[in-house]
Amino acid sequence: MKKFLILLFVSVVSLNGFSQANEPQPPFKLNAPIPKFKIMNIVDSVAFTNDSLHKNQKTIFIYFGPDCGHCSYFAKKLVDSINLLQNTQIIMMSSFEFSHIRKFYDENRIATCPIITMGYDPSFFFSTYYGVTQFPAAYIYNSKGKFIKNYQGEIGIKEMADVK
Protein backbone atom coordinates (compact mmCIF):
# COMPACT_ATOMS: atom_id res chain seq x y z
CA MET A 1 0.00 0.00 0.00
CA LYS A 2 2.82 2.42 0.87
CA LYS A 3 4.55 1.70 -2.44
CA PHE A 4 1.29 2.47 -4.25
CA LEU A 5 0.94 5.78 -2.39
CA ILE A 6 4.54 6.73 -3.13
CA LEU A 7 4.09 5.85 -6.80
CA LEU A 8 0.88 7.87 -6.88
CA PHE A 9 2.64 10.84 -5.25
CA VAL A 10 5.54 10.75 -7.72
CA SER A 11 3.07 10.50 -10.62
CA VAL A 12 1.10 13.52 -9.40
CA VAL A 13 4.30 15.52 -8.92
CA SER A 14 5.39 14.56 -12.45
CA LEU A 15 2.07 15.56 -14.04
CA ASN A 16 1.96 18.75 -12.04
CA GLY A 17 5.42 19.69 -13.32
CA PHE A 18 4.34 19.29 -16.95
CA SER A 19 1.06 21.17 -16.51
CA GLN A 20 2.73 24.28 -15.15
CA ALA A 21 5.26 24.92 -17.91
CA ASN A 22 4.60 28.67 -17.83
CA GLU A 23 4.81 28.95 -14.04
CA PRO A 24 7.92 30.32 -12.30
CA GLN A 25 10.76 27.84 -11.85
CA PRO A 26 11.12 26.05 -8.50
CA PRO A 27 13.23 27.90 -5.90
CA PHE A 28 16.31 25.73 -6.45
CA LYS A 29 16.60 27.07 -10.01
CA LEU A 30 16.86 30.65 -8.77
CA ASN A 31 20.37 30.44 -7.28
CA ALA A 32 18.75 30.06 -3.87
CA PRO A 33 20.69 28.79 -0.87
CA ILE A 34 20.38 25.26 0.42
CA PRO A 35 16.83 24.93 1.74
CA LYS A 36 15.96 24.24 5.34
CA PHE A 37 15.31 20.51 5.66
CA LYS A 38 15.12 17.71 8.20
CA ILE A 39 15.77 14.04 7.52
CA MET A 40 16.40 11.12 9.86
CA ASN A 41 19.91 9.65 9.62
CA ILE A 42 19.71 5.96 8.64
CA VAL A 43 22.61 5.01 10.91
CA ASP A 44 21.37 6.39 14.23
CA SER A 45 17.87 7.87 13.55
CA VAL A 46 19.10 11.29 14.70
CA ALA A 47 17.73 14.32 12.88
CA PHE A 48 20.02 15.68 10.17
CA THR A 49 19.26 19.25 9.05
CA ASN A 50 20.77 22.01 6.97
CA ASP A 51 22.50 23.13 10.20
CA SER A 52 24.29 19.74 10.26
CA LEU A 53 26.04 20.45 6.94
CA HIS A 54 29.71 21.38 6.76
CA LYS A 55 30.14 25.03 5.83
CA ASN A 56 32.21 26.11 2.81
CA GLN A 57 32.02 22.71 1.14
CA LYS A 58 30.40 21.56 -2.10
CA THR A 59 27.17 19.70 -1.29
CA ILE A 60 25.33 17.14 -3.39
CA PHE A 61 21.81 16.02 -2.50
CA ILE A 62 20.80 12.72 -4.09
CA TYR A 63 17.18 11.60 -3.99
CA PHE A 64 16.68 7.91 -4.74
CA GLY A 65 14.33 4.96 -4.52
CA PRO A 66 15.75 1.96 -2.65
CA ASP A 67 13.88 -0.44 -4.95
CA CYS A 68 15.16 1.30 -8.10
CA GLY A 69 17.69 -0.67 -10.15
CA HIS A 70 19.19 2.51 -11.62
CA CYS A 71 19.68 3.83 -8.09
CA SER A 72 21.51 0.68 -6.97
CA TYR A 73 23.74 0.83 -10.03
CA PHE A 74 24.42 4.52 -9.38
CA ALA A 75 25.18 3.89 -5.68
CA LYS A 76 27.71 1.18 -6.57
CA LYS A 77 29.41 3.55 -9.06
CA LEU A 78 29.39 6.30 -6.44
CA VAL A 79 31.02 4.11 -3.80
CA ASP A 80 33.60 2.81 -6.30
CA SER A 81 34.46 6.36 -7.47
CA ILE A 82 34.13 8.23 -4.18
CA ASN A 83 37.75 9.45 -4.44
CA LEU A 84 36.61 11.78 -7.26
CA LEU A 85 34.37 13.62 -4.81
CA GLN A 86 36.79 14.44 -2.02
CA ASN A 87 36.00 17.75 -0.27
CA THR A 88 32.32 17.19 -1.09
CA GLN A 89 29.52 16.26 1.28
CA ILE A 90 26.86 13.98 -0.14
CA ILE A 91 23.42 13.62 1.37
CA MET A 92 21.38 10.75 -0.04
CA MET A 93 17.73 10.55 0.94
CA SER A 94 14.51 8.77 0.17
CA SER A 95 10.90 8.88 1.33
CA PHE A 96 10.47 5.11 1.06
CA GLU A 97 10.18 3.00 4.20
CA PHE A 98 13.06 3.34 6.65
CA SER A 99 13.81 -0.40 6.54
CA HIS A 100 14.11 -0.33 2.73
CA ILE A 101 16.51 2.61 2.87
CA ARG A 102 18.60 0.86 5.53
CA LYS A 103 18.77 -2.29 3.38
CA PHE A 104 19.90 -0.15 0.40
CA TYR A 105 22.53 1.47 2.66
CA ASP A 106 23.90 -1.91 3.71
CA GLU A 107 23.75 -3.63 0.31
CA ASN A 108 25.52 -0.77 -1.45
CA ARG A 109 28.27 -0.39 1.19
CA ILE A 110 27.45 3.28 1.83
CA ALA A 111 29.07 3.01 5.29
CA THR A 112 32.47 2.72 3.57
CA CYS A 113 32.12 6.35 2.43
CA PRO A 114 32.22 8.77 5.37
CA ILE A 115 31.39 11.74 3.13
CA ILE A 116 27.92 10.25 2.48
CA THR A 117 25.05 10.77 4.90
CA MET A 118 21.94 8.77 4.14
CA GLY A 119 18.56 9.73 5.48
CA TYR A 120 14.85 9.11 5.53
CA ASP A 121 12.64 11.98 4.33
CA PRO A 122 9.20 11.09 5.74
CA SER A 123 7.67 14.44 4.77
CA PHE A 124 8.54 14.10 1.04
CA PHE A 125 10.26 17.50 1.33
CA PHE A 126 12.99 16.84 -1.22
CA SER A 127 10.82 15.26 -3.90
CA THR A 128 8.36 18.15 -3.63
CA TYR A 129 10.91 20.96 -3.39
CA TYR A 130 12.93 19.70 -6.35
CA GLY A 131 10.02 18.33 -8.37
CA VAL A 132 11.72 14.94 -8.74
CA THR A 133 10.43 13.01 -11.76
CA GLN A 134 13.17 10.36 -12.12
CA PHE A 135 15.44 8.38 -9.82
CA PRO A 136 18.19 8.96 -9.03
CA ALA A 137 18.15 12.76 -8.93
CA ALA A 138 21.09 14.93 -7.85
CA TYR A 139 21.18 18.61 -6.86
CA ILE A 140 24.58 20.25 -6.54
CA TYR A 141 25.41 23.33 -4.49
CA ASN A 142 28.77 25.09 -4.55
CA SER A 143 30.91 25.75 -1.48
CA LYS A 144 28.98 28.99 -0.89
CA GLY A 145 25.73 27.03 -0.63
CA LYS A 146 24.26 28.23 -3.94
CA PHE A 147 22.51 25.88 -6.34
CA ILE A 148 24.54 25.24 -9.51
CA LYS A 149 23.37 22.07 -11.31
CA ASN A 150 20.89 19.19 -11.22
CA TYR A 151 20.57 15.79 -12.84
CA GLN A 152 17.68 13.33 -13.03
CA GLY A 153 18.00 9.79 -14.29
CA GLU A 154 21.45 8.81 -15.57
CA ILE A 155 24.14 10.56 -13.54
CA GLY A 156 27.87 10.39 -14.19
CA ILE A 157 30.09 10.51 -11.10
CA LYS A 158 32.90 12.32 -12.95
CA GLU A 159 30.34 14.79 -14.32
CA MET A 160 29.17 15.59 -10.79
CA ALA A 161 32.76 15.87 -9.56
CA ASP A 162 33.65 18.32 -12.32
CA VAL A 163 30.80 20.73 -11.48
CA LYS A 164 32.27 23.74 -9.70
HUJORA-V326065 format. One record per pair of residues at least 24 apart in sequence whose C-alpha atoms are under 7 Angstrom apart, sorted by sequence separation. I is the first residue (numbers start at 1). GAP is how many residues later the second one is. D is the distance in Angstrom with one decimal. If there is no record, write none. Layout:
((I GAP D) (I GAP D))
This chain:
((90 25 6.0) (91 25 5.7) (92 25 6.2) (93 25 5.6) (94 25 6.7) (95 25 5.8) (89 26 5.2) (90 26 4.7) (91 26 4.8) (92 26 4.7) (93 26 4.7) (94 26 5.4) (95 26 4.7) (88 27 7.0) (89 27 6.3) (90 27 6.2) (91 27 5.8) (92 27 6.3) (93 27 5.6) (94 27 5.6) (95 27 5.2) (93 28 6.3) (59 29 5.7) (60 29 6.3) (61 29 5.9) (62 29 6.1) (63 29 5.8) (64 29 6.4) (65 29 6.0) (95 29 5.7) (57 30 6.5) (58 30 4.9) (59 30 4.9) (60 30 4.8) (61 30 4.8) (62 30 4.5) (63 30 5.1) (64 30 5.4) (57 31 6.0) (58 31 6.3) (59 31 5.8) (60 31 6.2) (61 31 5.8) (62 31 6.3) (63 31 5.7) (65 31 6.8) (79 31 6.7) (57 32 6.9) (76 32 5.9) (75 33 6.3) (66 34 6.1) (79 34 6.7) (66 35 5.6) (72 36 7.0) (66 38 5.6) (42 60 6.1) (71 64 6.5) (71 65 5.4) (65 70 6.4) (64 71 5.3) (63 72 6.9) (64 72 4.7) (63 73 5.8) (64 73 6.6) (62 74 6.7) (63 74 5.2) (84 74 6.8) (62 75 5.5) (63 75 6.4) (42 76 5.8) (62 76 4.4) (85 76 5.5) (41 77 5.9) (42 77 5.1) (61 77 5.5) (62 77 6.5) (84 77 6.1) (41 78 4.4) (42 78 6.6) (60 78 6.5) (61 78 5.1) (40 79 5.1) (41 79 6.5) (60 79 5.6) (61 79 6.5) (78 79 6.3) (39 80 5.5) (40 80 5.0) (60 80 4.5) (39 81 5.4) (40 81 6.7) (59 81 5.9) (60 81 6.3) (39 82 4.9) (59 82 5.1) (58 83 5.8) (59 83 6.5) (58 84 4.6) (57 85 7.0) (58 85 4.3) (57 86 4.2) (56 87 4.5) (56 88 5.7) (28 102 6.9) (26 104 6.9) (34 111 5.7) (33 112 5.3) (34 112 6.5) (33 113 4.7) (17 114 6.9) (32 114 5.8) (33 114 6.5) (31 115 5.6) (32 115 6.1) (31 116 5.1) (13 118 6.4) (14 119 5.3) (28 119 6.2) (10 123 6.7))
